[in-house]
Amino acid sequence: MISPIPLRDVPTGNIFRKGDVFVLFGELFGRGYANGLINEAKKSGMTIVGITVGRRDENNALRALTNEELAIAEENLGGRIINVPLMAGFDLDAPAGEPTPTDLLGGMTLKSWQEDKLDWAHIDKCREVGVARFRNSVARVMSELDGLIPDGANAFFAHTMAGGIPKVKVFLAIANRIYKGRGERFMSSRALLDSDLGKLILMNFDEVTANTFQYLIEGSAAIRARLEKSGGQVRYTAYGYHGTEILIDGQYQWQTYSNYTQGQAKMRLEQVAEAAWAQGIKATVYNCPEIRTNSSDIFVGVELSLFPLLLALTKENGGDWAEAQWQACRPLLQEGVTLEDLLQKIETYNTSEVMAGYRNFAAWPMDNSEALADRMIGTSEEITQMHHDRKELVVGHLSALVLEGTGPLMFYETSHPAGPVLWLNHDIIARQLNLMHAQ
Ligand SMILES: NC(=O)c1ccc[n+]([C@@H]2O[C@H](COP(=O)([O-])OP(=O)(O)OC[C@H]3O[C@@H](n4cnc5c(N)ncnc54)[C@H](O)[C@@H]3O)[C@@H](O)[C@H]2O)c1
């Protein structure tokens, strides 16, 4: 990818209707991006089907949901869930009786991890076990799903999986420093990536965030062939991240959160879509803006790029509704602090030399630096302090808006997608929101 390919026109076509099936490939969380797509699928009358990643028992063995857990998850989704655990990654997999990668990491300490070495031949065996487990489970899911999609229907597969951080104490401490630390607590993301621990984490990210999309496309080949033969169409979407264009100095400019440690995996996800597309399969990765969700909360400062959405709402023909969004944010701030003050702080931050140096698309994903951590984490803390309540933030409101806007953009574009990788920037999201709310 030499430069981002933005979606510039609000799409309106829709091939999906009652009787068609929407399959969510990942679990649904309250603030998660997938809610936007599901809302649209429901509005079109589609049948919703979901999956589960399963749960771990006290011995870390993967199990399906209990009846009670299943009922809650189905109620939350508004559709049936195929109860075969689809936890991706190999951090807790190993040949029978042998240690898992998580076991191997268990001995690492904050003092030793940069020198600690891993047995890569063994890790590779664990990876093979994990991949085989996942693909077998996908095959079981697909055979159940096959019975739920009638001939001639359209199917929409929405991949949302991302993750793969092994659950080991030492990494929690490292992550707290890399993503939240500045000054004495700063830690370089490069140090992580150069260590064996970091290399293992990147491999696991590849599995969870990217390769699962490939397994989904391969695993559903028979369903795709049957539906296409009987007059139906099949689409695949996935959520990417590769920076976002936001308003800086009055212009839409590409910027990114750094260090986005999953960046390589997200580029691999793009390649999966490109390879499928080259074979005539309509698979599209939508690179989405930074919002606050269960998955992104750890990255302090990721939310800073969200504030200029308010400016975009006004710029993109914003009327009363756009103005109402400004008004909804004002009471969240401390007395004596205006939204204009806050946006000015963001503008100063974005136009600073440090941040400008990170707007380098070709070098993405760039390492963090002390100067970046100082500026980004410092600004994030100052902005949070401008609010009344740390739990009720302007970015909470704006995250919900982005999620709402990406829903119809992804859903309608996917009827006739322009390509395998598309960016949803603040301009198109603001335009979509203004259009929806003007009606
Ligand atoms: N939050 C953001 O700022 C942002 C920005 C751009 C793209 N995205 C992408 O959007 C997608 C949804 O993320 P979200 O931020 O809405 O958060 P979320 O926490 O709601 O979703 C994360 C998803 O990953 C799945 N998942 C996590 N670990 C898994 C594992 N080991 N195996 C299988 N599935 C696993 C979860 O079931 C869930 O469906 C992700 O692909 C994410 O990278 C997020």
The ligand as an SDF file (V2000), in Angstrom:
LIG
                    3D

 44 48  0  0  0  0  0  0  0  0999 V2000
  -10.8730    0.6790   18.5790 N   0  0  0  0  0  0  0  0  0  0  0  0
  -10.2240    1.2330   17.5920 C   0  0  0  0  0  0  0  0  0  0  0  0
   -9.7150    2.3570   17.7210 O   0  0  0  0  0  0  0  0  0  0  0  0
  -10.1000    0.5250   16.2640 C   0  0  0  0  0  0  0  0  0  0  0  0
   -9.6830    1.2570   15.1500 C   0  0  0  0  0  0  0  0  0  0  0  0
   -9.6010    0.6290   13.9090 C   0  0  0  0  0  0  0  0  0  0  0  0
   -9.9260   -0.7320   13.8100 C   0  0  0  0  0  0  0  0  0  0  0  0
  -10.3080   -1.4290   14.9260 N   0  0  0  0  0  0  0  0  0  0  0  0
  -10.6080   -2.8520   14.7620 C   0  0  0  0  0  0  0  0  0  0  0  0
  -11.9810   -3.1010   14.9560 O   0  0  0  0  0  0  0  0  0  0  0  0
  -12.1620   -4.4740   15.2940 C   0  0  0  0  0  0  0  0  0  0  0  0
  -13.0610   -4.5680   16.4960 C   0  0  0  0  0  0  0  0  0  0  0  0
  -12.3760   -4.0100   17.6210 O   0  0  0  0  0  0  0  0  0  0  0  0
  -13.0200   -3.0240   18.6600 P   0  0  0  0  0  0  0  0  0  0  0  0
  -12.0270   -1.9380   18.9240 O   0  0  0  0  0  0  0  0  0  0  0  0
  -14.3870   -2.6660   18.2490 O   0  0  0  0  0  0  0  0  0  0  0  0
  -12.9980   -3.8390   20.0140 O   0  0  0  0  0  0  0  0  0  0  0  0
  -13.8120   -5.0850   20.5830 P   0  0  0  0  0  0  0  0  0  0  0  0
  -13.0970   -5.3970   21.8460 O   0  0  0  0  0  0  0  0  0  0  0  0
  -15.2550   -4.8000   20.6380 O   0  0  0  0  0  0  0  0  0  0  0  0
  -13.5690   -6.2580   19.5150 O   0  0  0  0  0  0  0  0  0  0  0  0
  -12.4580   -7.1070   19.5040 C   0  0  0  0  0  0  0  0  0  0  0  0
  -12.8620   -8.3940   18.8000 C   0  0  0  0  0  0  0  0  0  0  0  0
  -11.7540   -9.2900   18.7680 O   0  0  0  0  0  0  0  0  0  0  0  0
  -12.1830  -10.5740   19.1700 C   0  0  0  0  0  0  0  0  0  0  0  0
  -11.0260  -11.2520   19.7600 N   0  0  0  0  0  0  0  0  0  0  0  0
  -10.1640  -10.7900   20.7050 C   0  0  0  0  0  0  0  0  0  0  0  0
   -9.2270  -11.7100   20.9870 N   0  0  0  0  0  0  0  0  0  0  0  0
   -9.5060  -12.7940   20.2050 C   0  0  0  0  0  0  0  0  0  0  0  0
   -8.9140  -14.0680   20.0280 C   0  0  0  0  0  0  0  0  0  0  0  0
   -7.8260  -14.4620   20.7240 N   0  0  0  0  0  0  0  0  0  0  0  0
   -9.4810  -14.9220   19.1350 N   0  0  0  0  0  0  0  0  0  0  0  0
  -10.5640  -14.5550   18.4230 C   0  0  0  0  0  0  0  0  0  0  0  0
  -11.1640  -13.3640   18.5470 N   0  0  0  0  0  0  0  0  0  0  0  0
  -10.6390  -12.4910   19.4220 C   0  0  0  0  0  0  0  0  0  0  0  0
  -13.3080  -10.3080   20.1430 C   0  0  0  0  0  0  0  0  0  0  0  0
  -14.1620  -11.4450   20.2480 O   0  0  0  0  0  0  0  0  0  0  0  0
  -14.0080   -9.1270   19.4780 C   0  0  0  0  0  0  0  0  0  0  0  0
  -14.9060   -9.5600   18.4770 O   0  0  0  0  0  0  0  0  0  0  0  0
  -10.7650   -5.0350   15.5230 C   0  0  0  0  0  0  0  0  0  0  0  0
  -10.3340   -5.6950   14.3610 O   0  0  0  0  0  0  0  0  0  0  0  0
   -9.9410   -3.7850   15.7550 C   0  0  0  0  0  0  0  0  0  0  0  0
   -8.5750   -3.9460   15.4810 O   0  0  0  0  0  0  0  0  0  0  0  0
  -10.4250   -0.8260   16.1360 C   0  0  0  0  0  0  0  0  0  0  0  0
  1  2  1  0
  2  3  2  0
  2  4  1  0
  4  5  1  0
  4 44  2  0
  5  6  2  0
  6  7  1  0
  7  8  2  0
  8  9  1  0
  8 44  1  0
  9 10  1  0
  9 42  1  0
 10 11  1  0
 11 12  1  0
 11 40  1  0
 12 13  1  0
 13 14  1  0
 14 15  2  0
 14 16  1  0
 14 17  1  0
 17 18  1  0
 18 19  2  0
 18 20  1  0
 18 21  1  0
 21 22  1  0
 22 23  1  0
 23 24  1  0
 23 38  1  0
 24 25  1  0
 25 26  1  0
 25 36  1  0
 26 27  1  0
 26 35  1  0
 27 28  2  0
 28 29  1  0
 29 30  1  0
 29 35  2  0
 30 31  1  0
 30 32  2  0
 32 33  1  0
 33 34  2  0
 34 35  1  0
 36 37  1  0
 36 38  1  0
 38 39  1  0
 40 41  1  0
 40 42  1  0
 42 43  1  0
M  CHG  2   8   1  16  -1
M  END
$$$$
